[in-house]
Amino acid sequence: MEIVLATGNKKKIEEIKRITADLPITILSLSDYPNCPETVEDKDTFEGNATKKAVEVCQCTGKAALADDSGLEVDALKGAPGVYSARYAGEGANDVKNNEKLLQELKNIPQDKRTAQFVCCMALALPGGDVKTFFGFAKGRIGLEPKGKTGFGYDPVFTPDGFDRTFAEMSGEEKDRLSHRGKALEKLRNFLHDRPHL
Ligand code: ITT
């Protein structure tokens, strides 16, 4: 089965390819379809944005499309940055600026109140019109300073529950076993396993 990955985020592509390497699917990327327009992410839920991205790419390519909408929900910030995680620091935001803003917002919050979770919604849109969504969550806490060099996004400030290292201090494979994306893709794996002829 061929699936087009409906994401422009190279780090997500790397993780999704690594986690699905043993599945009987061929992953195509948007660079194979340069005429597909970029989806405007204007929904206020992960599921809404993931579904919109997957459906638009499925319609444009005529092939099954898999989208990932994900982000970080911080309890002390009432769930922010949430669906706005990629652009938290505003126009021209990047990972360093987003992490700086997050640490600044949390500067008066004590360690035991810095709880957070990563959320990932993967949406699989099929050419017949069906859309399936799969969620994954990773609970943890936000540190006082960035640590580690691997991964992307908020990985240097996020330590998963039960560990004393950030995602950015772990190998990719270790992060995959614990991460929101790894868990959502585990559900996709089971879905595809039960439907070998999709
Ligand atoms: P696409 O929409 O093209 O897939 P994007 O980067 O804009 O790429 P999102 O809108 O889903 O993707 O935003 C996800 C943001 O959430 C991402 O840019 C990071 O800031 C954060 N994020 C998601 N998963 C993460 C992870 O595994 N580790 C660290 N940060 C993550």
Boltz pocket constraint, residues with backbone or C-beta under 6 A from the ligand:
constraints:
  - pocket:
      binder: B
      contacts: [[A, 6], [A, 7], [A, 8], [A, 9], [A, 12], [A, 41], [A, 68], [A, 69], [A, 70], [A, 71], [A, 72], [A, 82], [A, 83], [A, 85], [A, 86], [A, 98], [A, 118], [A, 119], [A, 151], [A, 152], [A, 153], [A, 154], [A, 155], [A, 167], [A, 179], [A, 181]]
      max_distance: 6.0
